[in-house]
């Protein structure tokens, strides 16, 4: 007698096996919340997710740089603002000292306050940043990368802050400017003090420009941080679409697969029964 097993429709068995495998994967997807568990199950999605992961890692490093740069930039802005306010006060003191009714003692008191401002300026330009380095360092400006083709300088270097200030058609350093101012107030003539008054204007303008540049930098860092955060949010949403299971769609697919499997099983049973009858007959 010819074996029944040799006459079973292999394609029916194969279809049931495939449907059972798909049902199992769909159940796993619903239970785990992940649309696939191995790269081979969704190669294109896996490649895109990998690319998004690398992009997120790079943007994280840029965001870290922005955070550090912002702290330094704000600290520099605060220090420059304090010096600018001191420069305005110095101008007021020079104007006061040029009053012909003041005595030498009065001018000495004014000179003492100017010395206090000079010492404060010296401390500010030599201050350390929050990370232990010089806030206004010597040499080339420090640059930090905050995007693929974007480098920023969180704070100006010492040269541009205190060592190269435009005065009288040339340049001078902050200490020298303040020393000359103090000497003119304490022992100089009316003409000497008038000359120093023009220098105070240069000093105020110098630090006002530095503050304006720092303000632009802080705003730029804020905008760049916002752009990167939005980019990361978009990447996270896209990764979620690729990686996470759409439960509603998965349940619908699961139910459809069950119906197809039941139909395949009925068809297989009918076909197998017919083959048996033919074999017996």
C-alpha positions in Angstrom: 0.0 0.0 0.0 1.3 3.5 -0.8 2.0 5.6 2.2 -0.5 8.4 3.0 2.4 10.6 4.2 4.0 10.6 0.7 0.8 12.2 -0.8 0.4 15.0 1.7 0.4 18.4 0.0 3.8 19.8 1.1 2.8 23.4 0.1 0.0 23.3 2.6 2.3 22.2 5.4 4.8 24.9 4.5 2.1 27.6 4.5 0.9 26.6 7.9 4.5 26.6 9.2 5.1 30.1 7.8 1.9 31.4 9.3 2.7 29.9 12.7 6.2 31.5 12.6 4.7 34.9 11.7 2.1 34.5 14.5 4.9 33.7 17.0 6.9 36.8 15.9 3.8 39.0 16.1 3.1 37.7 19.6 6.7 38.4 20.6 6.5 41.9 19.1 3.4 42.7 21.0 4.8 41.4 24.3 8.2 43.1 24.0 7.0 46.3 22.4 9.8 46.0 19.8 8.9 45.7 16.1 11.9 43.4 15.5 14.5 41.6 17.7 17.2 40.9 15.1 18.7 43.1 12.4 18.0 40.5 9.8 14.2 40.9 10.4 14.3 44.5 9.3 17.6 45.4 7.7 16.7 48.8 6.4 15.1 49.9 9.8 18.1 48.5 11.7 20.5 50.5 9.5 18.5 53.7 10.0 18.3 53.1 13.7 22.1 52.6 13.8 22.6 55.9 11.9 20.2 57.7 14.3 22.2 56.3 17.2 25.5 57.6 15.9 23.9 61.0 15.1 22.5 61.2 18.7 26.0 60.4 20.2 27.6 63.2 18.1 24.9 65.7 19.0 25.3 64.7 22.7 28.9 65.7 22.5 28.0 69.0 20.9 25.4 69.7 23.5 28.0 69.0 26.2 30.3 71.5 24.6 27.5 74.0 24.4 26.7 73.6 28.1 30.4 74.1 29.0 30.8 77.0 26.6 27.6 78.7 27.9 28.9 78.6 31.5 32.2 80.1 30.4 30.5 82.7 28.2 28.1 83.8 30.9 30.9 84.0 33.5 33.0 86.1 31.0 30.0 88.3 30.3 29.4 88.9 34.0 33.1 89.8 34.6 33.2 92.1 31.6 30.0 93.8 32.8 31.6 94.4 36.2 34.7 95.9 34.6 32.5 98.1 32.3 30.6 99.4 35.3 33.9 100.1 37.0 35.1 102.0 33.9 32.0 104.2 34.1 32.7 104.8 37.7 36.4 105.7 36.9 35.1 108.3 34.4 32.9 109.8 37.1 35.9 110.0 39.5 38.2 111.6 36.9 35.5 114.3 36.2 35.1 114.8 39.9 38.9 115.1 40.4 39.1 117.8 37.7 37.1 120.2 39.9 39.4 123.0 40.7 37.9 123.5 44.1 39.1 120.1 45.4 42.1 119.9 47.7 45.0 117.5 47.3 43.5 115.4 50.1 40.2 115.2 48.2 42.1 114.1 45.1 44.0 111.5 47.1 40.7 110.0 48.3 39.6 109.8 44.7 42.9 108.2 43.7 42.4 105.6 46.4 39.1 104.6 44.9 40.6 104.4 41.5 43.3 102.1 42.9 40.6 99.9 44.3 39.0 99.7 40.9 42.4 98.8 39.3 42.9 96.0 41.8 39.3 94.7 41.1 39.9 94.8 37.4 43.2 92.8 37.9 41.4 90.1 39.9 38.6 89.9 37.3 40.9 89.5 34.3 42.9 86.9 36.1 39.9 84.9 37.3 39.5 81.2 36.8 36.6 79.7 35.0 34.3 77.0 36.6 36.6 74.3 35.2 39.8 75.6 36.8 41.3 77.2 33.7 41.9 80.9 33.1 38.7 82.6 32.1 40.6 85.0 29.9 43.5 82.9 28.9 46.7 83.9 27.2 47.4 82.8 23.6 45.0 81.9 20.9 41.3 81.8 21.8 39.9 78.4 22.9 37.4 77.1 20.4 34.7 74.5 21.0 32.8 72.5 18.4 29.0 72.9 18.6 28.1 71.6 15.2 29.7 69.9 12.2 31.1 73.1 10.8 30.7 75.5 13.8 33.3 76.4 16.3 32.7 79.0 19.1 35.0 80.9 21.4 33.4 81.0 24.9 35.4 83.9 26.2 37.9 86.4 24.7 41.6 85.9 25.5 43.5 88.1 27.9 45.2 90.0 25.0 41.9 91.3 23.7 40.4 92.0 27.1 43.2 93.7 29.0 46.5 93.9 27.1 45.5 95.6 23.8 43.0 98.5 24.4 42.8 101.3 21.8 43.7 104.7 23.4 45.1 107.9 21.9 45.5 106.4 18.5 47.5 103.4 19.8 47.1 100.6 22.3 47.8 100.2 26.0 47.1 97.6 28.7 44.5 98.0 31.4 46.9 98.3 34.3 48.9 101.1 32.6 45.7 103.0 31.7 44.5 102.8 35.3 48.0 103.7 36.7 48.2 106.8 34.5 44.7 107.8 35.6 45.6 107.4 39.3 48.8 109.5 38.9 47.0 112.2 37.0 44.3 112.5 39.7 46.8 112.4 42.6 49.6 114.6 41.3 48.8 115.7 37.7 47.6 119.0 36.3 44.2 119.9 35.0 45.4 119.1 31.5 46.7 115.7 32.6 43.3 114.9 34.1 41.5 116.1 30.9 43.6 113.7 28.9 42.7 110.9 31.2 39.0 111.7 30.8 39.3 110.9 27.1 41.0 107.6 28.0 38.1 106.7 30.3 35.8 107.0 27.3 38.0 104.6 25.4 37.9 102.2 28.3 34.1 102.3 28.5 33.8 101.8 24.8 36.2 98.9 24.8 34.4 96.9 27.5 31.0 97.8 26.1 32.0 96.2 22.8 33.3 93.1 24.5 30.0 92.8 26.4 28.0 93.2 23.2 30.0 90.4 21.6 29.5 88.1 24.6 25.8 88.7 24.5 25.6 87.7 20.9 27.6 84.6 21.7 25.3 83.6 24.6 22.3 84.0 22.3 24.0 82.0 19.6 24.7 79.2 22.0 21.1 79.2 23.2 19.8 79.0 19.6 22.2 76.2 18.8 21.2 74.2 21.9 17.6 74.6 20.9 18.2 73.4 17.4 20.1 70.3 18.6 17.4 69.5 21.1 14.8 69.7 18.4 16.9 67.5 16.2 17.3 64.9 18.9 13.6 64.9 19.6 12.9 64.3 15.9 15.4 61.5 15.9 13.9 60.0 19.0 10.4 60.1 17.4 11.7 58.5 14.2 13.5 55.8 16.1 10.4 55.1 18.1 8.5 54.6 14.8 11.1 52.3 13.5 11.8 50.3 16.6 8.6 50.2 18.7 5.6 48.0 17.9 2.4 49.6 16.7 0.2 47.6 19.0 -3.0 48.3 17.2 -1.6 47.3 13.9 0.2 44.3 15.4 -3.0 43.0 17.0 -4.9 43.4 13.8 -2.2 41.6 11.9 -2.1 38.8 14.6 -5.9 38.3 14.2 -5.6 38.2 10.5 -2.8 35.6 10.7 -4.9 33.5 13.0 -7.8 33.5 10.5 -5.4 32.6 7.7 -3.9 29.8 9.7 -7.3 28.4 10.5 -8.3 28.6 6.8 -5.0 26.9 5.8 -5.5 24.1 8.4 -9.1 23.5 7.1 -7.9 23.4 3.6 -5.1 21.1 4.5 -7.5 18.8 6.4 -9.9 18.7 3.4 -7.1 18.0 1.0 -5.7 15.3 3.2 -9.1 13.7 3.6 -9.6 13.7 -0.1 -6.2 12.1 -0.7 -7.0 9.4 1.8 -10.3 8.5 0.2 -8.6 8.4 -3.2 -5.9 6.2 -1.8 -8.5 3.8 -0.2 -10.7 3.8 -3.3 
